[in-house]
Amino acid sequence: GQQLNQSPQSMFIQEGEDVSMNCTSSSIFNTWLWYKQDPGEGPVLLIALYKAGELTSNGRLTAQFGITRKDSFLNISASIPSDVGIYFCAGRPRERDMRFGAGTRLTVKP
Amino acid sequence: DGGITQSPKYLFRKEGQNVTLSCEQNLNHDAMYWYRQDPGQGLRLIYYSQIVNDFQKGDIAEGYSVSREKKESFPLTVTSAQKNPTAFYLCASSPTPGGRVTDYTFGSGTRLTVV
């Protein structure tokens, strides 16, 4: 099936710094999603994107649906310690099918 | 409140034994899914069910079995045929198989360890 390449695999940043991560696909996706997962818990949806070029914000988080429909980006501004966790991208290339990236593990140093 | 409940949270199994992971939802969702999560890898689909008494294999179904006798329940059995069963297992549901992605809900997971 279609694979999602997510990068970076991990990030170690100082509190207050901005964070950027991205996800690319070999195929066109109709929907892009970004989730956050805390240790030992299930992923929680942060942002959903539906149109190429769409830019959507959720508080300090901003995500974009790439124009080619093969990539997406997530930015976190002014990071805080509770931002720690694993961030996953997910995409839906067609109905009834979701694909997930391997995740970006974010560590924020106070 | 509606949601998905996975149990147990932690499970230990001896090699050669079958074990069943529970997933229950009270969201009235038609579709349910089982994923496996390993470090450094994305979620991989094991099985999914679009309706009661029907289920389909996902990408890594070998060594697993499921049933969907009730709309609310979608248990996953990890059989002795699964060669590397130690992982974090996530259950999810959605109102319809191709429904709104924002309605796609995950459980809190079960961590299975083979000892």
Interface residues (C-beta under 8 A of the other chain):
Chain A: G1 L4 Q6 Q9 T31 L33 G40 E41 G42 P43 V44 L45 A48 F88 R92 E95 R96 M98 R99 F100 G101 A102 G103
Chain B: I4 Q6 K9 A31 Y35 G40 Q41 G42 L43 R44 L45 Q50 D59 L90 A92 P97 G98 V101 T102 Y104 F106 G107 S108 G109 R111
